[in-house]
């Protein structure tokens, strides 16, 4: 007969030296692991709870301004830096890591309405209600040296005065042009003291402007006549105009899909459009209870952050109709501008209470360098939460967010009002001849018309 | 490194069941030959055994109170002590640090050093103990036929189920879905979970009392043995007999690789699956006449069968019964103390709730199957009512002559028809507000048969 019995010699299974790691043997047979789904579900539940325990998104506030912050600018070359302009004309350059002012740029005699940096990082353009556009050289050495708490003030490299107050500025990607908006849209060259070209469509104030990151000649503006206008610099007249029912406060292009943009509207929603097809919004992002003041996309293009008049910041997925996250603090008043940092990890919000606040984009993320083991564990927990997030217990925990009472009540009120309106709509439709009252899709509802 | 499964191959006309243990022990290597032993402990009664999940430690309990724990890797005795009481069953908890003993009146939990940690009075006179390691539940069946589930990590008694089927000491946990199977004196086998007062499944297995029950690791097979001299193999998906053997068994056990061991008196038979759930005899072992085998248990991750009998313990080699390749993160037969502590913490963190025990453990996170009778939505009910009302309105009214067909009368008649039709429908769809329906009082004299009519309560 031939016989063989399992015999394991301990030499094969023990480590050779005490400095070695213990040997690990795997057998992936599912029969060895019973009730795996239940185990995974329990782990998902625990992971959801832990995520809530570790959710501490607020990092710190940057104090220094003495008036409300009206605009911010970031630069792709320097991750640590952010510029902020306030309502009293004070422009500061902040070091985000130290949360201190590196440099101040005094000069404006009124509110600074727009800040923009050129793509190579050397130039900062600011415009304000005092009808001036100022260009500043960004001090590169000062960026590295963070020991100086407040650097000495710089002189602007150029000051251009013009006929009307300015409401916004944006610099072209990879180009020398920048555009300012106020009574009309003016396109400037860095070296000229007069605008190279001007566009006007209608007599209303234009509020904000953005250049397209993919097409350097396309820009989009939003005006107080509730319109969004697309311009192409290669043509001599504006390209397209979309009129909505309420005004858009701010627009941002999706950096990964440059044909799409999202507009932050006064009617508390954000509308994502495809610039080629403006008759219907692609997604309507609902969530805020008061006007949305500013919007900025993450560099991944997969989510964006909005700051609103209702003192909260919300983070939305690029195609999500409800926010994934909401940040609020008792001390943070009306949020006027938000920015996503260029590494996608942090958000900066500038608000009415003269502070810039630094937040984490993923509230329970562990920052810093993670060990590979920690990273793998985190990835596993994320994956297992993703798999079971539709189950009621897990969903309840993952979805839960604490809202400040006024926001909660306002949201409930809005919901009641909207539901009442919907019910009335339905009844009107039911009592009419079928087909005489067509249903309008929600994505079209707030658009009045599109003009060529 | 992957190891090969053990085998016992006959040559020529030999049959595997003719091979005796001595010849097998002579053929294998020294390390393995040391693993087969006979320990004669004649004084302290029939012995029950228990192994930890990784097969490294063995716990031995003699009926007369002898308890001993051994490390089988180094073949050394860790602790041996006397409790001076009847010991009916022993079971390891999640690792070798704690074990539970079913003693004369209560169940006790002891430490590795023999210290008594807990005396659990709620279990009563428990006859059998089983530990559900993923849920940290200690299940016991006592002499009144009560099934207790206790959470060992928090100490709370999760369930106390009165089976209602009398005293039984045949209990096994199904490793696939953590369901407890009990065998009863009427030939029934019932399966239980802690959150349900009624058994999940009741099967009539034998014509007499069930003497032994065992579950296969894959969860599809159950072996039961009864006083009617039959060992039956059941398919647990269809609840049908696959195979039936004429044999007696006082205890049954499935190994990791699907071998079935049956003990009967002083004889042992081991069956092996030769494809298609056709179990044929693989090995036989005869002990000294007079030794009554009480428990057989396959040692995990080794080709060894542990036998507890009336005169002590034995361990025999059964090639091909154990799983040769272990997974360090599931069960590790060569654990260091650090690994053991880590594993304890990890398994406590992913401790399953007793509600997750179900017959089909893969049903978690699947879509709930729709109810057979779909409840009609409000809209559908409204539409139906409308249709019925329309139909009732359009019914042909008989034209009456001689001034009896006044317009008002016709209108009234039409309204009555509509109301009648509506009433019928509304009774069908009447929503109860959660309260149980009021029982009809026995008060209608017309309904009762004549003999009972004097018992009808007259309605005042």
Interface residues (C-beta under 8 A of the other chain):
Chain A: X1 X2 X3 X4 X5 X6 X7 X8 X9 X10 X12 X13 X14 X22 X23 X24 X25 X26 X27 X28 X29 X31 X32 X33 X34 X35 X37 X38 X39 X41 X42 X43 X46 X387 X388 X390 X391
Chain B: X1 X3 X4 X5 X6 X7 X8 X9 X10 X11 X14 X19 X23 X24 X27 X28 X29 X31 X32 X73 X134 X175 X176 X177 X178 X217 X218 X219 X301 X302 X303 X317 X319 X322 X323 X324 X325 X326 X327 X328 X329 X330 X331 X333 X334 X336 X339 X349 X350 X351 X352 X353 X356 X361 X362 X364 X365
